[in-house]
Amino acid sequence: MSITPTILIVEDDESFNALLTTVLKEEGFQVFGAHTGAEAVSLCDQVQPDLMLLDMQLPDMSGIDVLTTTCLLYTSDAADEEDSV
């Protein structure tokens, strides 16, 4: 049984987001799309993607802010797992 890699596309240009989603789904990836930084942070926490394609200029926050916030989520999750072992 193989696990399908998950990709989160964070792009506020709806047509480009849709294009990337279509191409990547055709290649067999599981794809989720976000159009704002807040949506990306929420989805990242929910789906924990293997890869995030991230626009640096989003309408509500910068891509760096999204990356920093999501990295903190993953770091906190990893710390919690270590504590529970």
N, C-alpha and C positions, 0 to 999 in steps of 0.2 A: 504494500500500500504506500503510495507516495503522497506527500503533503504538497499542496499547491501553494507556491509563494504568494504572499499578499503585498500589494503595492498601494500606497496612499498617494493620490495625486492632489496637490494643493495648488490650485491655479484659478484666479478670479475671472479669466477670460473663458467664458462658458464654451465657446466653440473649440478652443484649443484643449480644454479639459475633456470635452466629449471625444475629440479626435484621439487623444492619448488613451483614453479609456477603451475605445473601440479597438485600437491596434493592440493594446496589451491583452485585452480579453481574448482576441483572436489568437494570440500567442500562448494562451493557456493560463494566464495569471488571474488571480482573484484581485479585482480592482475596486477601490473605494475612492470617491471624489469629494473634495471640499473646496468651497469658494472663498472662505474667509479663514483668518487665523484661528478664531475661536472655534469654528467648526472643525478645523484640523486638529486642534488640541483635544477636543472631545472625541473625535473619531480615533485618534491615535491611542487614546486611553482605552477605548472599547475594543478595537480590532488588533492592536499591537502589530503593525505592519512590519514586514521584513525590509521594506525599502520605502522611502518617502521622496517623491519628486516635488520639490518645494520652490514655489515662486518667491522671490525675495521682496517684492513690492505688492503686498496685499492691502485691501482697503482698510482693514481695522488694526493691523499690526505688521511689523516687518517679519520677513522670513527668519531672521536671526532670533527674534523674540519667540516665534513658534518653536524653533529648534531648541532654544534654551529651556523653554517650558517643558517640551516633550522629553528632553534629556533628563530633566529633573524628575519627571514621572518615572522613567525607566530606572534611574539611579535609586529612587526611593523604593520601587518595587524590588529591585535586586537586594537592597539592604534588608527589606522585610523578609525575603526568602532566606537570606543568610541567618537572620536572627531566629527563624523558625526551625532551622535544621538542628 
